[in-house]
């Protein structure tokens, strides 16, 4: 009978944010083989004495300078035998969502270049070449985020509080890649218990229009009824 084979464990993080109205993912340029100069998700090997969640947060902070202080959840595990040419490596992928993040730090002696790429550019001629099986991991993370927007108040994780309903609507439009009807969206959001809560203030007026009411996240953990893509 064969004994257990050595298997290394890594974490990879699909970190999504909105920049200039686009859904973007954070990637870093590899500075060593394999896949040197290609782009990859932030991540790395899990330490022997390290919890997986803690490893995901550490990898983000050390590799990109970004602190994962917002939504962070396990996405799934990827274990195809040939996914890493160095050894048998299993990756536990995470999905992180943070609002309005600034440009990540550039290149220094201790870390690779990191940058935001619009999700819609991935796989195009102008997009990055992603290492390992990271195209699959990114696609799974983006679809998880898009689906969770239908059934949970996760969209508010992309917004800095307080926010307007127009800002919240733009999260859905960027994630789903389609414009939404503003009155219909407003009606559905305000009729969903615990989704958002007014803070009793209004945003500064723009262009002479009526100041928009400001909101914060509510206490709901699920949306009843769901905010389905095809119905908004």
TORKOL-4160 file (C-alpha; in steps of 0.2 Angstrom, whole numbers, padded with zeros to 4 digits, m for minus):
232
<pt num="1" X="0000" Y="0000" Z="0000"/>
<pt num="2" X="0007" Y="0017" Z="m0005"/>
<pt num="3" X="0009" Y="0029" Z="0010"/>
<pt num="4" X="0003" Y="0047" Z="0010"/>
<pt num="5" X="0012" Y="0058" Z="m0003"/>
<pt num="6" X="0018" Y="0075" Z="0002"/>
<pt num="7" X="0006" Y="0089" Z="m0002"/>
<pt num="8" X="0009" Y="0108" Z="0000"/>
<pt num="9" X="m0006" Y="0120" Z="0003"/>
<pt num="10" X="m0007" Y="0137" Z="m0003"/>
<pt num="11" X="m0020" Y="0151" Z="m0002"/>
<pt num="12" X="m0025" Y="0162" Z="m0016"/>
<pt num="13" X="m0036" Y="0177" Z="m0014"/>
<pt num="14" X="m0049" Y="0184" Z="m0027"/>
<pt num="15" X="m0050" Y="0202" Z="m0021"/>
<pt num="16" X="m0063" Y="0212" Z="m0029"/>
<pt num="17" X="m0067" Y="0231" Z="m0028"/>
<pt num="18" X="m0075" Y="0244" Z="m0039"/>
<pt num="19" X="m0064" Y="0257" Z="m0048"/>
<pt num="20" X="m0070" Y="0270" Z="m0060"/>
<pt num="21" X="m0087" Y="0261" Z="m0061"/>
<pt num="22" X="m0078" Y="0244" Z="m0066"/>
<pt num="23" X="m0077" Y="0228" Z="m0056"/>
<pt num="24" X="m0059" Y="0225" Z="m0054"/>
<pt num="25" X="m0048" Y="0211" Z="m0047"/>
<pt num="26" X="m0031" Y="0213" Z="m0039"/>
<pt num="27" X="m0016" Y="0203" Z="m0047"/>
<pt num="28" X="0002" Y="0203" Z="m0044"/>
<pt num="29" X="0016" Y="0200" Z="m0057"/>
<pt num="30" X="0027" Y="0185" Z="m0052"/>
<pt num="31" X="0046" Y="0189" Z="m0051"/>
<pt num="32" X="0052" Y="0171" Z="m0051"/>
<pt num="33" X="0048" Y="0154" Z="m0059"/>
<pt num="34" X="0037" Y="0146" Z="m0063"/>
<pt num="35" X="0027" Y="0158" Z="m0074"/>
<pt num="36" X="0039" Y="0172" Z="m0071"/>
<pt num="37" X="0033" Y="0189" Z="m0077"/>
<pt num="38" X="0015" Y="0182" Z="m0078"/>
<pt num="39" X="0001" Y="0189" Z="m0067"/>
<pt num="40" X="m0006" Y="0179" Z="m0052"/>
<pt num="41" X="m0018" Y="0181" Z="m0038"/>
<pt num="42" X="m0011" Y="0187" Z="m0021"/>
<pt num="43" X="m0006" Y="0171" Z="m0011"/>
<pt num="44" X="0007" Y="0159" Z="m0006"/>
<pt num="45" X="0011" Y="0144" Z="0004"/>
<pt num="46" X="0002" Y="0141" Z="0021"/>
<pt num="47" X="0014" Y="0141" Z="0036"/>
<pt num="48" X="0014" Y="0125" Z="0047"/>
<pt num="49" X="0007" Y="0134" Z="0062"/>
<pt num="50" X="m0005" Y="0145" Z="0052"/>
<pt num="51" X="m0024" Y="0146" Z="0051"/>
<pt num="52" X="m0030" Y="0147" Z="0033"/>
<pt num="53" X="m0040" Y="0163" Z="0036"/>
<pt num="54" X="m0025" Y="0171" Z="0044"/>
<pt num="55" X="m0014" Y="0165" Z="0030"/>
<pt num="56" X="m0025" Y="0173" Z="0017"/>
<pt num="57" X="m0025" Y="0190" Z="0026"/>
<pt num="58" X="m0006" Y="0189" Z="0028"/>
<pt num="59" X="m0003" Y="0185" Z="0010"/>
<pt num="60" X="m0013" Y="0200" Z="0005"/>
<pt num="61" X="m0004" Y="0212" Z="0017"/>
<pt num="62" X="0013" Y="0205" Z="0013"/>
<pt num="63" X="0011" Y="0204" Z="m0006"/>
<pt num="64" X="0001" Y="0219" Z="m0010"/>
<pt num="65" X="0000" Y="0230" Z="0006"/>
<pt num="66" X="m0019" Y="0228" Z="0006"/>
<pt num="67" X="m0027" Y="0224" Z="0023"/>
<pt num="68" X="m0042" Y="0212" Z="0021"/>
<pt num="69" X="m0053" Y="0221" Z="0033"/>
<pt num="70" X="m0069" Y="0218" Z="0024"/>
<pt num="71" X="m0079" Y="0203" Z="0018"/>
<pt num="72" X="m0068" Y="0187" Z="0017"/>
<pt num="73" X="m0074" Y="0170" Z="0013"/>
<pt num="74" X="m0068" Y="0153" Z="0007"/>
<pt num="75" X="m0072" Y="0151" Z="m0011"/>
<pt num="76" X="m0067" Y="0133" Z="m0015"/>
<pt num="77" X="m0052" Y="0121" Z="m0015"/>
<pt num="78" X="m0042" Y="0118" Z="m0031"/>
<pt num="79" X="m0032" Y="0102" Z="m0032"/>
<pt num="80" X="m0029" Y="0096" Z="m0050"/>
<pt num="81" X="m0013" Y="0086" Z="m0049"/>
<pt num="82" X="m0004" Y="0096" Z="m0063"/>
<pt num="83" X="m0009" Y="0114" Z="m0057"/>
<pt num="84" X="0008" Y="0118" Z="m0051"/>
<pt num="85" X="0024" Y="0112" Z="m0060"/>
<pt num="86" X="0034" Y="0113" Z="m0044"/>
<pt num="87" X="0025" Y="0100" Z="m0033"/>
<pt num="88" X="0008" Y="0093" Z="m0028"/>
<pt num="89" X="0000" Y="0109" Z="m0022"/>
<pt num="90" X="m0018" Y="0111" Z="m0016"/>
<pt num="91" X="m0025" Y="0129" Z="m0016"/>
<pt num="92" X="m0038" Y="0135" Z="m0004"/>
<pt num="93" X="m0045" Y="0150" Z="m0013"/>
<pt num="94" X="m0054" Y="0165" Z="m0004"/>
<pt num="95" X="m0065" Y="0179" Z="m0010"/>
<pt num="96" X="m0063" Y="0196" Z="m0003"/>
<pt num="97" X="m0073" Y="0212" Z="m0006"/>
<pt num="98" X="m0068" Y="0229" Z="m0001"/>
<pt num="99" X="m0074" Y="0246" Z="m0006"/>
<pt num="100" X="m0065" Y="0259" Z="m0016"/>
<pt num="101" X="m0048" Y="0253" Z="m0014"/>
<pt num="102" X="m0033" Y="0264" Z="m0019"/>
<pt num="103" X="m0020" Y="0259" Z="m0031"/>
<pt num="104" X="m0009" Y="0245" Z="m0023"/>
<pt num="105" X="0010" Y="0249" Z="m0020"/>
<pt num="106" X="0022" Y="0247" Z="m0034"/>
<pt num="107" X="0037" Y="0237" Z="m0036"/>
<pt num="108" X="0050" Y="0236" Z="m0022"/>
<pt num="109" X="0064" Y="0225" Z="m0017"/>
<pt num="110" X="0053" Y="0214" Z="m0006"/>
<pt num="111" X="0038" Y="0211" Z="m0017"/>
<pt num="112" X="0031" Y="0211" Z="m0035"/>
<pt num="113" X="0021" Y="0223" Z="m0044"/>
<pt num="114" X="0002" Y="0223" Z="m0040"/>
<pt num="115" X="m0012" Y="0231" Z="m0050"/>
<pt num="116" X="m0030" Y="0231" Z="m0053"/>
<pt num="117" X="m0037" Y="0224" Z="m0069"/>
<pt num="118" X="m0055" Y="0226" Z="m0074"/>
<pt num="119" X="m0064" Y="0209" Z="m0074"/>
<pt num="120" X="m0071" Y="0212" Z="m0091"/>
<pt num="121" X="m0053" Y="0213" Z="m0098"/>
<pt num="122" X="m0047" Y="0196" Z="m0092"/>
<pt num="123" X="m0045" Y="0184" Z="m0106"/>
<pt num="124" X="m0044" Y="0198" Z="m0119"/>
<pt num="125" X="m0029" Y="0203" Z="m0129"/>
<pt num="126" X="m0027" Y="0218" Z="m0118"/>
<pt num="127" X="m0028" Y="0208" Z="m0102"/>
<pt num="128" X="m0015" Y="0200" Z="m0091"/>
<pt num="129" X="m0009" Y="0182" Z="m0094"/>
<pt num="130" X="m0013" Y="0173" Z="m0078"/>
<pt num="131" X="m0002" Y="0159" Z="m0070"/>
<pt num="132" X="m0007" Y="0142" Z="m0064"/>
<pt num="133" X="m0026" Y="0139" Z="m0064"/>
<pt num="134" X="m0030" Y="0157" Z="m0059"/>
<pt num="135" X="m0041" Y="0161" Z="m0074"/>
<pt num="136" X="m0053" Y="0147" Z="m0067"/>
<pt num="137" X="m0051" Y="0154" Z="m0049"/>
<pt num="138" X="m0055" Y="0172" Z="m0054"/>
<pt num="139" X="m0070" Y="0166" Z="m0065"/>
<pt num="140" X="m0077" Y="0156" Z="m0050"/>
<pt num="141" X="m0074" Y="0171" Z="m0038"/>
<pt num="142" X="m0083" Y="0183" Z="m0049"/>
<pt num="143" X="m0098" Y="0172" Z="m0052"/>
<pt num="144" X="m0099" Y="0169" Z="m0033"/>
<pt num="145" X="m0099" Y="0187" Z="m0030"/>
<pt num="146" X="m0112" Y="0190" Z="m0044"/>
<pt num="147" X="m0124" Y="0177" Z="m0037"/>
<pt num="148" X="m0122" Y="0182" Z="m0019"/>
<pt num="149" X="m0128" Y="0200" Z="m0024"/>
<pt num="150" X="m0145" Y="0192" Z="m0028"/>
<pt num="151" X="m0148" Y="0183" Z="m0011"/>
<pt num="152" X="m0137" Y="0193" Z="0001"/>
<pt num="153" X="m0134" Y="0211" Z="0005"/>
<pt num="154" X="m0116" Y="0209" Z="0000"/>
<pt num="155" X="m0116" Y="0223" Z="m0012"/>
<pt num="156" X="m0115" Y="0235" Z="0003"/>
<pt num="157" X="m0098" Y="0228" Z="0006"/>
<pt num="158" X="m0092" Y="0238" Z="m0010"/>
<pt num="159" X="m0099" Y="0254" Z="m0003"/>
<pt num="160" X="m0091" Y="0266" Z="0009"/>
<pt num="161" X="m0104" Y="0271" Z="0022"/>
<pt num="162" X="m0114" Y="0281" Z="0022"/>
<pt num="163" X="m0119" Y="0279" Z="0004"/>
<pt num="164" X="m0133" Y="0283" Z="m0008"/>
<pt num="165" X="m0145" Y="0271" Z="m0017"/>
<pt num="166" X="m0137" Y="0277" Z="m0033"/>
<pt num="167" X="m0120" Y="0272" Z="m0027"/>
<pt num="168" X="m0127" Y="0255" Z="m0022"/>
<pt num="169" X="m0135" Y="0253" Z="m0039"/>
<pt num="170" X="m0119" Y="0256" Z="m0048"/>
<pt num="171" X="m0111" Y="0241" Z="m0038"/>
<pt num="172" X="m0125" Y="0230" Z="m0046"/>
<pt num="173" X="m0122" Y="0237" Z="m0063"/>
<pt num="174" X="m0104" Y="0235" Z="m0062"/>
<pt num="175" X="m0105" Y="0217" Z="m0056"/>
<pt num="176" X="m0119" Y="0211" Z="m0067"/>
<pt num="177" X="m0113" Y="0221" Z="m0083"/>
<pt num="178" X="m0130" Y="0229" Z="m0086"/>
<pt num="179" X="m0139" Y="0245" Z="m0082"/>
<pt num="180" X="m0153" Y="0244" Z="m0070"/>
<pt num="181" X="m0169" Y="0254" Z="m0069"/>
<pt num="182" X="m0167" Y="0267" Z="m0055"/>
<pt num="183" X="m0185" Y="0268" Z="m0049"/>
<pt num="184" X="m0187" Y="0249" Z="m0049"/>
<pt num="185" X="m0170" Y="0246" Z="m0040"/>
<pt num="186" X="m0175" Y="0259" Z="m0027"/>
<pt num="187" X="m0192" Y="0251" Z="m0024"/>
<pt num="188" X="m0185" Y="0234" Z="m0022"/>
<pt num="189" X="m0170" Y="0239" Z="m0010"/>
<pt num="190" X="m0182" Y="0249" Z="0001"/>
<pt num="191" X="m0195" Y="0236" Z="0002"/>
<pt num="192" X="m0182" Y="0222" Z="0007"/>
<pt num="193" X="m0182" Y="0222" Z="0027"/>
<pt num="194" X="m0165" Y="0225" Z="0034"/>
<pt num="195" X="m0155" Y="0228" Z="0018"/>
<pt num="196" X="m0151" Y="0247" Z="0021"/>
<pt num="197" X="m0155" Y="0259" Z="0035"/>
<pt num="198" X="m0157" Y="0278" Z="0032"/>
<pt num="199" X="m0144" Y="0288" Z="0043"/>
<pt num="200" X="m0155" Y="0304" Z="0043"/>
<pt num="201" X="m0144" Y="0314" Z="0032"/>
<pt num="202" X="m0142" Y="0319" Z="0014"/>
<pt num="203" X="m0128" Y="0319" Z="0002"/>
<pt num="204" X="m0121" Y="0336" Z="m0005"/>
<pt num="205" X="m0131" Y="0341" Z="m0020"/>
<pt num="206" X="m0124" Y="0339" Z="m0037"/>
<pt num="207" X="m0128" Y="0349" Z="m0052"/>
<pt num="208" X="m0142" Y="0358" Z="m0044"/>
<pt num="209" X="m0152" Y="0342" Z="m0041"/>
<pt num="210" X="m0161" Y="0336" Z="m0025"/>
<pt num="211" X="m0149" Y="0330" Z="m0012"/>
<pt num="212" X="m0150" Y="0311" Z="m0011"/>
<pt num="213" X="m0153" Y="0302" Z="0005"/>
<pt num="214" X="m0139" Y="0293" Z="0014"/>
<pt num="215" X="m0140" Y="0275" Z="0020"/>
<pt num="216" X="m0129" Y="0262" Z="0030"/>
<pt num="217" X="m0129" Y="0243" Z="0030"/>
<pt num="218" X="m0144" Y="0235" Z="0038"/>
<pt num="219" X="m0144" Y="0219" Z="0049"/>
<pt num="220" X="m0151" Y="0207" Z="0036"/>
<pt num="221" X="m0140" Y="0193" Z="0031"/>
<pt num="222" X="m0151" Y="0187" Z="0017"/>
<pt num="223" X="m0163" Y="0196" Z="0005"/>
<pt num="224" X="m0181" Y="0191" Z="0005"/>
<pt num="225" X="m0187" Y="0193" Z="m0008"/>
<pt num="226" X="m0170" Y="0191" Z="m0018"/>
<pt num="227" X="m0164" Y="0204" Z="m0030"/>
<pt num="228" X="m0163" Y="0194" Z="m0045"/>
<pt num="229" X="m0153" Y="0200" Z="m0060"/>
<pt num="230" X="m0167" Y="0197" Z="m0073"/>
<pt num="231" X="m0180" Y="0206" Z="m0062"/>
<pt num="232" X="m0172" Y="0223" Z="m0058"/>
